[in-house]
Amino acid sequence: MAATGTTLPAWELPLTPTLIVSTAIATRDFQDVHHDRDLAQGHGSKDIFMNILTTTGYVQKYVGDWAREAVGPNFRITSCGLRLGAPAYPYDTLAFSGTVVDNADDAPAGTVTIDVVGVVSLGNHVNAKVTLVVNEQSGAAQ
């Protein structure tokens, strides 16, 4: 079910000012560029924009939602490396896609690596590589 080359279902997240501000505050990121449009523009930005902690959380949510369906509930995300690109501004849409790039069947508990891309209208907002370990009790990643 999680063979190398498997594509994850697409997921689109509408970006609102409330989402960007509330998630920045929830992650204790009080930088003005995440909640004050005037100051963000004063720093040369078009608008407020999503912070990296929120992006990381959404990447992990995207993979976690897929993993629960694909391999069952007994998995654990062990790594999430990412690189940010284009800013994610309000009134845009962040569209996620993912592909299983490695499925180490020979690992003791099954290790699955997934490349994730999150795209906004300006281009790639995030490129990520997420690794999860599937517990043997869940039927393993196959």
N, C-alpha and C positions, 0 to 999 in steps of 0.2 A: 504493500500500500504506500510505502514511503520510499520507493525505489529512486535511485539516482535519475534525474531528469523529470521527476514529478513536478508539476507546476501547482502552486497554491492558488486557490480562487482569488480573484481580484477583490480589493476592498477599497472603497472611497470614503474619505473623511472630509465633510464640509468644514471649512475653517471659519469660525466666527470670532469676533473680538472677545466675546465672553470666554470661549474655549481657550484662546491664547493667554488671556490675562489670568483666568482661574487656574489653569494648569501651571503657569509660571509661579503663581503664589503658592499653590499646593506643593510645589517642589522646592519652596523656599528660595526661589530665584527672584530677587527684588530689583534686578537691573531694570532701569527705566525703559529700555528699548523693548521690554516685554509687556509694559502696561500703560505707558504714557506716549500717546501718538505725537504730541507736540515735541517732546524731548527726543523721541526716536527720529523724527524728521530733522530736528536740529543736529542730530549726529550724522545726517546724510542718508538715513534710511527712508524708504517710501512710506513705511507705516510701522506699527509694532510687528514683531514676528515671533514665531514659536521658538522656545528655548530647547537646548539639546537634551535636557532631562526628559521633557515631554516627548520629543521625537523618539528617544530610546524606549520610553514606556510604550508608545504606540507600536514600535517595531516588535517589541516582545509580546504585546497583546495580539498582534496579527499572527505571529508564529504560534503563540500559545493556543489561540482559538482553532487554528488548523490542526495542531498536534493533538488536541483533545478528540477531534473527530478522526484523525488518521491513525493514531497509535494508542489512544485511550488516555485515561487520566494520570497514569503513573509515569510521568516524564518530568525532567528538570532542565531548565535552560541553564547551561553552564558557562556560556560565553556569548557576548553580544558586542562585536566590534563594529564601529560605524564611522562614516565620514560624511560630514554635512556639505551640501553644495548650495543650491539656490535657496534663498530665504522663503519661509512659508508664511505668507501674509494673510490677514483676514479677507474673507470673501473669495478665496481661492478654494480649490479642492486638492487634498493630498491623496493620491491614488497609489495604493500598495500592490506590488506583485512579488512573487517569490518562486524560487526553484530549488529543489533538493539537489545539491551538488555533490554530496558524499553520503553514503550510507554504509558504515563500517559494520557489516554483519558479523565480522569476526571479533568485534569488541565484546567484552564480557556482558555488558548490559545493552548494547546497541547504541551507537552514536550516530546522529543525523546532523548534517551541516546544510544550512539553507542560506542562499543568497537572497537578500531582500532589496528591492528598489522602491523608493517613495518619490513620486513625481508630482510637481506642481506646474503651473502654467509657464514658469520661467525655466524649467528643466528639472534635473534630478535634485531633490531636496536632500535625500539620504541614500547612501549605498551601505548596506550592512551585511555582515556574515554572522549568522546565529548558529550556535551549536547546542544541541540538546541531547541528553542521555535518557534513553528509555529503559525503565526498570523491567527486568525479566518477567515480573508478574503481570505486566500489561499486555503480553503477547508479542513484545519486541517490535522493532521497526523493520519491516520487510518490504 
